[in-house]
Amino acid sequence: MKHIISCEQFDRSYLDHLFSIADDMMEHPEQYENSLSGKVIATMFFEPSTRTRLSFEAAILRLGAKNISTENAMEASSATKGESLEDTIRVISGYTDGIVIRHFDKRAAQKAAQVSDVPIFNAGSGSGSHPTQSLLDLYTMHKCGKKFDHITVAVVGDLLFGRTVHSLIKLLAVYDHVIIYGLSSPNFALPKEYIDYLRIHGATYISCNGFEELPENIDVIYNTRTQLERFTESDLAPREFVVNKKVLNRFSEQTILLHPLPRNAEIATDVDDDPRALYFKQAHNGMWVRMALLYDTILNG
């Protein structure tokens, strides 16, 4: 495919294909170290990032490509002079073989793709979507041996502004008989458009108020932080659903705990050494998934 914009563009066969490439890269990294030699890829981040930016840049370098980067594009690019995103992309696409972009506008990646001559990779668009994050989330489940048909997943925390949750829901909806439990405070509940999306695609959504309402044998708990940067209304007082040792021990030994990071207080450090707590492994998996995306899209897209 030409661009990586939204989880809605993926199907089961593509996900199997991508994860197969990522598996092979993880097992035989030396076979891919020059696969993008001679290519130049730009990373343009209009919002702060640690894991996404550095994992993309590590992926670029491990594939033998060159990287040009704007870490703080809101202050260190011609956006400060009033240049439109579209004009910026038109120019940079003439310098590069691919552009990775993170932006506060939820339609930014789509706008970029409409004018770019090279592949666009959406590294997070406002509160809307973060497809490469959900791909690495699903890949982490895959590496744990989880089967996606009939999978049960609890999404926890900020379901209103959490773009990682929004993207993961759409990705899971590709599969059959999926059950999603949504655990949040009422002010941060999952928007109706995503509940409707699950229903239309044959998945089940169950709203919950506490961890005790989740089945003990649930496959995945996906916790998230409150996206404080996304809102200013004082009446949206956040309530954190904290996973600590006591909470995690309510669940099966086969339950895995994921988090897109960074975390604040919603996952206690006393679970870091629990074999079910996989959020750091999840972050490391991001590099391999992004390597597979860059490789497949730039060479075959």
ZIURSUL-V182998 format. One record per backbone hydrogen bond with DSSP energy under -1.0 kcal/mol. CO is the residue of the C=O (numbers start at 1). NH is the residue of the N-H. Records with the same first field share a line. If there is no record, write none. Layout:
CO = NH ; NH
//
This chain:
4 = 122
6 = 9
7 = 10
11 = 15
12 = 16
13 = 17
14 = 18
15 = 19
16 = 20
17 = 21
18 = 22
19 = 23
20 = 24
21 = 25
22 = 26
23 = 27
24 = 28
28 = 31
29 = 32
32 = 35
34 = 37
36 = 39
39 = 66
40 = 97
41 = 68
42 = 100
43 = 70
44 = 102
45 = 73
50 = 54
51 = 55
52 = 56
53 = 57
54 = 58
55 = 59
56 = 60
57 = 61
58 = 62
59 = 63
60 = 65
61 = 64
63 = 36
66 = 41
68 = 43
70 = 45
72 = 75 ; 76
77 = 80
78 = 81 ; 83
79 = 82
84 = 88
85 = 89
86 = 90
87 = 91
88 = 92
89 = 93
91 = 94
92 = 95 ; 96
98 = 42
99 = 121
100 = 44
101 = 123
102 = 46
103 = 126
105 = 108
107 = 111
108 = 112
109 = 113
110 = 114
112 = 115 ; 116
119 = 99
120 = 4
121 = 101
124 = 103
125 = 128 ; 129
129 = 125
130 = 134
131 = 135
132 = 136
133 = 137
134 = 138
135 = 139
136 = 140
137 = 141
138 = 142
139 = 143
140 = 144
141 = 146
142 = 145
148 = 151
151 = 179
152 = 220
153 = 181
154 = 222
155 = 183
156 = 224
157 = 159
161 = 163
162 = 166
163 = 167
164 = 168
165 = 169
166 = 170
167 = 171
168 = 172
169 = 173
171 = 174
172 = 175
176 = 150
178 = 204
179 = 153
180 = 206
181 = 155
182 = 208
183 = 157
185 = 188
186 = 189
188 = 159
191 = 194 ; 195
192 = 196
193 = 197
194 = 198
195 = 199
196 = 200
197 = 201
198 = 203
199 = 202
204 = 180
206 = 182
208 = 184
210 = 213
211 = 214
215 = 218
216 = 252
219 = 256
220 = 154
221 = 258
222 = 156
226 = 228
227 = 230
228 = 231
233 = 236
235 = 237
243 = 268
244 = 248
245 = 249
247 = 250
248 = 251
252 = 255
256 = 221
257 = 278
258 = 223
266 = 243
268 = 271
269 = 272
271 = 274
274 = 277
276 = 257
278 = 282
279 = 283
280 = 284
281 = 285
284 = 287
285 = 289
286 = 290
287 = 291
288 = 292
289 = 293
290 = 294
291 = 295
292 = 296
293 = 297
294 = 298
295 = 299
296 = 300
297 = 301
//
